[in-house]
Amino acid sequence: MNILFITSNSTGQGHKSITEAVSAQIKRLSPDVNISILDGFAVGNIFSKASGRVYNTIAVYFPFLWELIYRFSDRHYRFINKITVWGTESGIMGVIKSSKPDIIISVHAAFVGSIMTILENHNCHIPLISIVADLDNVTALWFDKRAKAVICPTREAKRKMIIAGMPPERLYLYGFPLREQFTASCGEFSVIEGLNYESDKPLALLISGSQGSRRSSKIVKLLLRADCCKLCVVTGSNKILRKELEIRYAADLGKRLNIIGFTKELDKYMRAADFLIARASPNVMMEAVCLGKPVIATDAFPGQEKKNPEFMRNHHLGVYCKKIELLPNVVRTLTADNGARLKEISRNQQTFYRPDCTKRIAMFAIQCANKV
């Protein structure tokens, strides 16, 4: 059995994370399956490759422009699909011919309708399953009646697909797939070591990285000044931010503050924290929810993440603090009365998320491939 994932490694880490989660679970359930993973943008022409590479730059430094692009893509998804076919058809068909997949799993909105058209152009009758990577503000690019099935992470996403005209019998509400280290019990993945603090206040994990050092630095300054919590800051690949914080707050390191760079053990830092402060990224939000860690969302990318703070509030999974000047007050409210509000949110999270959803998606994919 051969399964081909079509994803993107350059437009954020979310698509890559979902691909890793589902593909790993498929291999665990069925070790004999041959899995190929394709970055759809990377095998295209110069325009296609550039489109993938400039996403982060536009989304981070020109968010207003990204929102315009997102809206245009949502309204003119047929045009976007034609452009994608033009830019990637040759490269994608080359991979399809060499990997000979029994089924294709798309984890990126740009590679749903476009892939179906490419398959039709070459008279290839390979079923396609799409795994929607957005919680609520779902672009029309995810929609295509020719797809065999659409895996929806939330009721809101499923409702959008029905409104768009997708047959309900092809929609499957399984949840948001996560990598095993986030869904496994704490006993299977040990808690991180080396986080030393002199403070006994609650621990906040600030997940930063490439999304703007100025904002993250301001958050650290506010919370250290308020002395309402101790902090662990994950700067990711943003080496400039890490260096800046280490120099500016050298006196607080190991006392009220710890700073780490890129890590493959984010789950362990989440487990050690009492709550998270982060952008309303669907992956980070759902990882925190699965671990029962309340989230304070301070911002969200326009476009696909625009409704995530509202989604989080509606399901009582965390709080939204758009004005970061109010963060100290929000932290004090959440941690008051021995963290009563944090415990309430954590209980809501445990009710909301099903840790077996990745396994269920993998089982469904295997069943679909077996029926071919």
Secondary structure, 3 states (H helix, E strand, C coil): CEEEEEECCCCCCHHHHHHHHHHHHHHHHCCCCEEEEEECCCCCCHHHHHHHHCHHHHHHHCHHHHHHHHHHHHHCHHHHHHHHHHHHHHHHHHHHHHHCCCEEEECCHHHCHHHHHHHHHCCCCCCEEEECCCCCCCCHHHCCCCCCEEEECCHHHHHHHHHHCCCHHHEEECCCCCCHHHHCCCCCCCCCCCCCCCCCCCEEEEECCCCCHHHHHHHHHHHHHHCCCEEEEECCCCHHHHHHHHHHCHHHECCCEEEECCCCCHHHHHHHCCEEEEECCHHHHHHHHHHCCCEEEEECCCCCCCCHHHHHHHCCCEEECCCHHHHHHHHHHHHHHHHHHHHHHHHHHHHHCCCCHHHHHHHHHHHHHHCC
